[in-house]
Amino acid sequence: MRNLNEHNITDEVVRRFENTANPRLQEIMASLVRHLHAFAREVNLTEEEWFQGIQFVTRVGHMCDDKRQECILLSDTLGLSQLVVAQNHKRPSGVTEQTVFGPFHLNGAPHLAPGADIAEGVQGEPCFVSAYVQSATGQPIAGATVDVWQADTDGLYDVQHPEWHDMKLRAVFETDQQGYFRLRTIKPCNYPIPTDGPVGDMMRALDQHPYRPAHLHCMIQAEGYDRLITHVFVEGDAYLDSDAVFGVRSSCIGNYVRHEPGVAPDGTRLEVPFYTLDYEFVLQPLP
Amino acid sequence: MRNLNEHNITDEVVRRFENTANPRLQEIMASLVRHLHAFAREVNLTEEEWFQGIQFVTRVGHMCDDKRQECILLSDTLGLSQLVVAQNHKRPSGVTEQTVFGPFHLNGAPHLAPGADIAEGVQGEPCFVSAYVQSATGQPIAGATVDVWQADTDGLYDVQHPEWHDMKLRAVFETDQQGYFRLRTIKPCNYPIPTDGPVGDMMRALDQHPYRPAHLHCMIQAEGYDRLITHVFVEGDAYLDSDAVFGVRSSCIGNYVRHEPGVAPDGTRLEVPFYTLDYEFVLQPLP
């Protein structure tokens, strides 16, 4: 077919998908093209604006390397990531809610013993985490694998520190027979998402702050349960209602309790104030 | 606002654009987010599919350099480029229609004298182009700047030949007092768009051929007229009805006439068959 105009081109693009071997791919591409074209028609996109978009997407791709995923950051800041998470993990009340994965998880973090300090050599206020992992049916879950990761007090993950060559502030723990895992870390701080790339430019142009409320990332995997990827946010944080990536759930806010200097939960005596976080995760059994 | 779910997140993302200084940017971003989210909801996009999309866009960005623009190729093959062209250049009947620009135009092509050969040292069937540029109101347009560019018989533009360091098969001419420009080249061949990148993978997955019907690209600029970016396609080409980038207009098909060896239009005697193309371009006066 020739002589396509702005009215009939969409049907022709979609028609050409008719021989796609994978019906799911065909469905996704047809919907994507219809919405992409509808967007361009709705705003009557000009060629100059189209080219600005091309340049923006090109910059987003170029910004990506093995330590920086600007495409995910773009998806996060446009709310797409949290939308996809939400529609794939509809939780019954009482089950811990899923939030965005974020771009800073690494595979291969060290497996540490119960109570280990994941913040060795990192400045910050000490924080002792004790968490209970249970099934929605009420039983403790022993032997679950728990990935934790977080940013430092400058708001940077280890991979964002050019001078850091080891993993810091991330580790893997296992729940004990009673369903508990414990660790020492530093109290999370709120921080801006990386703003030195095209997503940062976009947020400035949209007059949006780039901050995420303070949080500890957790990924909990146990046989027979839906993998839980979530955050434990810090109650009272100024950005709980305006998270740059739309990830906050009330059920994912933890009470980080401040203590004066003294004996910490692990029996050591601290000369500085410290925090404790007692938290419960509830996992959804697989059908 | 917290506790966003797949139903209310879109309104919250759009609401956060409310302080955008540029109202046009705000309009575009709001429409983009609404359509992007509607797509993800409509197909109930899974996290795995979302991540495949992230990886695909990342690859598209990585494939771009100063000689390759995979983002434009993606826009072209999804029909977005031609849609944007069409809605920005609604032509009255009789005016030459606008088609996609494509990713292979270069600024700074050599300005050549009337009748010059843009295919010196390039294999192919000789082709003599004589074109008349006129206004929609009937007057010849003298002094118009005419960029022409095309692929060789292997379907490659000069920038795609790693061993070619000079511009070939592209040049800038000027129309004479009677509105004509003339040049020698080789007859264009149909060719596949570059398929060694993610867009090629996409087209294979969609069972689509990557061919464009043979064409000569032309960009004609004259003071007081809408800049014309178009192609002159070759009548009879097998891909006129299935152009991989949706660019064919009936009014943009030229009659490339074959001649037996003999005296060419420029007076030289050729020992091989050659082609002539006589063509008319009609430019739209600016309002």
Contacts between the chains, C-beta under 8 A, distances in Angstrom:
chain1	res1	chain2	res2	distance
A	1	B	241	5.7
A	1	B	242	7.8
A	2	B	240	5.9
A	2	B	241	5.7
A	2	B	243	7.5
A	2	B	248	4.1
A	2	B	249	6.6
A	2	B	250	6.0
A	3	B	248	7.4
A	3	B	249	5.7
A	3	B	250	5.5
A	4	B	79	7.6
A	4	B	82	6.3
A	4	B	86	7.3
A	4	B	246	5.3
A	4	B	248	7.9
A	5	B	86	5.0
A	6	B	83	5.4
A	6	B	86	4.2
A	6	B	87	4.2
A	9	B	79	5.0
A	9	B	82	6.0
A	9	B	83	5.2
A	9	B	86	6.9
A	9	B	246	6.0
A	10	B	79	6.9
A	10	B	83	7.4
A	12	B	79	7.3
A	12	B	246	6.8
A	13	B	78	6.4
A	13	B	79	3.8
A	13	B	246	6.8
A	16	B	206	7.4
A	16	B	208	5.7
A	16	B	242	7.6
A	17	B	206	5.5
A	17	B	208	7.8
A	19	B	206	7.9
A	19	B	207	4.2
A	19	B	208	8.0
A	20	B	205	7.0
A	20	B	206	5.0
A	20	B	207	5.6
A	21	B	205	7.8
A	21	B	207	6.5
A	22	B	205	6.9
A	25	B	205	6.0
A	25	B	206	7.2
A	26	B	206	7.6
A	27	B	43	5.9
A	28	B	43	5.1
A	28	B	45	7.3
A	28	B	49	6.7
A	29	B	206	6.5
A	31	B	39	5.3
A	31	B	42	5.0
A	31	B	43	4.9
A	32	B	39	5.6
A	32	B	78	7.8
A	33	B	78	5.6
A	33	B	79	6.7
A	35	B	35	4.2
A	35	B	36	7.1
A	35	B	38	5.8
A	35	B	39	4.2
A	35	B	42	7.6
A	36	B	35	7.1
A	36	B	39	8.0
A	36	B	78	6.5
A	36	B	80	5.9
A	37	B	79	6.9
A	37	B	80	6.8
A	37	B	83	5.7
A	38	B	35	5.8
A	39	B	31	5.3
A	39	B	32	5.6
A	39	B	35	4.2
A	39	B	36	8.0
A	40	B	80	6.2
A	40	B	83	5.6
A	40	B	84	5.9
A	40	B	87	7.4
A	41	B	83	7.3
A	41	B	87	6.7
A	42	B	31	5.0
A	42	B	35	7.6
A	43	B	27	5.9
A	43	B	28	5.1
A	43	B	31	4.9
A	44	B	87	6.2
A	45	B	28	7.3
A	45	B	84	5.5
A	45	B	87	7.6
A	46	B	84	7.6
A	46	B	88	5.9
A	47	B	84	5.8
A	47	B	85	6.9
A	47	B	88	5.5
A	49	B	28	6.7
A	50	B	75	7.3
A	50	B	80	7.5
A	50	B	81	7.4
A	50	B	84	4.6
A	54	B	69	7.4
A	54	B	71	4.8
A	54	B	72	5.7
A	54	B	75	6.5
A	57	B	57	7.0
A	57	B	60	7.4
A	57	B	61	6.5
A	57	B	71	5.0
A	58	B	61	5.6
A	58	B	64	4.8
A	58	B	69	7.4
A	58	B	71	5.0
A	59	B	61	7.7
A	60	B	57	7.4
A	60	B	61	5.9
A	61	B	57	6.5
A	61	B	58	5.6
A	61	B	59	7.6
A	61	B	60	5.9
A	61	B	61	0.8
A	61	B	62	5.5
A	61	B	63	7.9
A	61	B	64	6.6
A	61	B	71	7.6
A	62	B	61	5.5
A	62	B	62	7.1
A	62	B	64	7.0
A	63	B	61	7.9
A	64	B	58	4.8
A	64	B	61	6.6
A	64	B	62	7.0
A	69	B	54	7.4
A	69	B	58	7.4
A	71	B	54	4.8
A	71	B	57	5.0
A	71	B	58	5.0
A	71	B	61	7.5
A	72	B	54	5.7
A	75	B	50	7.4
A	75	B	54	6.5
A	78	B	13	6.4
A	78	B	32	7.9
A	78	B	33	5.6
A	78	B	36	6.5
A	79	B	4	7.6
A	79	B	9	5.0
A	79	B	10	6.9
A	79	B	12	7.2
A	79	B	13	3.9
A	79	B	33	6.7
A	79	B	37	6.9
A	80	B	36	5.9
A	80	B	37	6.8
A	80	B	40	6.2
A	80	B	50	7.5
A	81	B	50	7.4
A	82	B	4	6.3
A	82	B	9	6.0
A	83	B	6	5.4
A	83	B	9	5.2
A	83	B	10	7.4
A	83	B	37	5.7
A	83	B	40	5.6
A	83	B	41	7.3
A	84	B	40	5.9
A	84	B	45	5.5
A	84	B	46	7.6
A	84	B	47	5.9
A	84	B	50	4.6
A	85	B	47	6.9
A	86	B	4	7.3
A	86	B	5	5.0
A	86	B	6	4.2
A	86	B	9	6.9
A	87	B	6	4.1
A	87	B	40	7.4
A	87	B	41	6.7
A	87	B	44	6.2
A	87	B	45	7.5
A	88	B	46	5.9
A	88	B	47	5.5
A	205	B	20	7.0
A	205	B	21	7.9
A	205	B	22	6.9
A	205	B	25	6.0
A	206	B	16	7.4
A	206	B	17	5.5
A	206	B	19	7.9
A	206	B	20	5.0
A	206	B	25	7.2
A	206	B	26	7.6
A	206	B	29	6.5
A	207	B	19	4.2
A	207	B	20	5.6
A	207	B	21	6.5
A	208	B	16	5.7
A	208	B	17	7.8
A	240	B	2	6.0
A	241	B	1	5.7
A	241	B	2	5.6
A	242	B	1	7.8
A	242	B	16	7.6
A	243	B	2	7.5
A	246	B	4	5.3
A	246	B	9	6.0
A	246	B	12	6.8
A	246	B	13	6.9
A	248	B	2	4.1
A	248	B	3	7.4
A	248	B	4	7.9
A	249	B	2	6.6
A	249	B	3	5.7
A	250	B	2	6.0
A	250	B	3	5.6
